[in-house]
């Protein structure tokens, strides 16, 4: 198809183990690429994909769709304005329950989805969101990965099935500016009627700010000092409502609109080809996917070796 059809671009939505080969081959042929997350199986593959994309001057993107949530954008804006002062700490989660019945399709197998399992599936979004909001990259991690086997959680080193990937991940992350954070991602965490939950909480010298999103809606709230929590009204999303009927539309209302990452990627292609003149915004690129993959690899290494891992500038990982 890549060789015989006159393609402008491709969207890679295949299992993770095939992202690398497809993306590099497309880049060699000058075909623009939008890739599902995570970008690759490890940071070496991700770096090679980034280098191929840049060498062949294609427009490349990763579908980190939750950056588009108005609550995330507002949170980033308020932090930049110093709403909570200097940020000290954070707690972050992205959880679901669809792994309780067993491995969730190919994502649950190391050979197709990678060792990280849920860390690659949901954790990649969470890592990208936090790095996007803070404008900083995680510089070291200390982590624990677990697999659910016969009704018990077992550490990744004790897995019974060789091809089983992680179902649950906890990690402590440090940032260059001194921020300390706890991350939690799982697909074996009961959700009630929320179905899936993203929650970002940040604590600073002047107050705290908290973003929450699920299939019940979105909310963003702030507390200054000892004052009561107050909520921000967010345009373009359904406000959180515990009595609402849960739906994908309440979780990602922009999914099928011009605000989604694939639509914006197509606009970038059309603008380059001179078919449209548009005021365009940046999309997550292979560079962002590579930065996330470095963290995923470090988390896996930390869990396997039970020690803190420092993340290097060029993807090198060590003590």
Buried (B, 14 or more C-beta within 10 A) or exposed (E): EEEEEEBEBBBBEBBBBEBBEBBBBBBEEEBBBBBBBBBBBBBBBBBBBBBBBBEBEBBBBBBBBBBBBBBBBBBBEBBEEEBBEEBBBBBBBBBBBBBBEEBBEBBBBBBBBBBBBBBBBBBBBBBBBBBBBBEBBBBBBBBBBBBBBEEEEBBBEEBEEEEBBBBBBBBBBBBEEEBEBBBBBBBBBEBEEBBBBBBBBBBBEBBBBBBBBBBBBBBBBBBBEEEEEEEBEBEBBBBBEEEBEBBEEBBBBBBEEEBBBBEBBBBBBBBBEEEEEEEEEEBBBBBBBBBBBBBBBBBBBBBBEEEBBBBEEEBEBEE
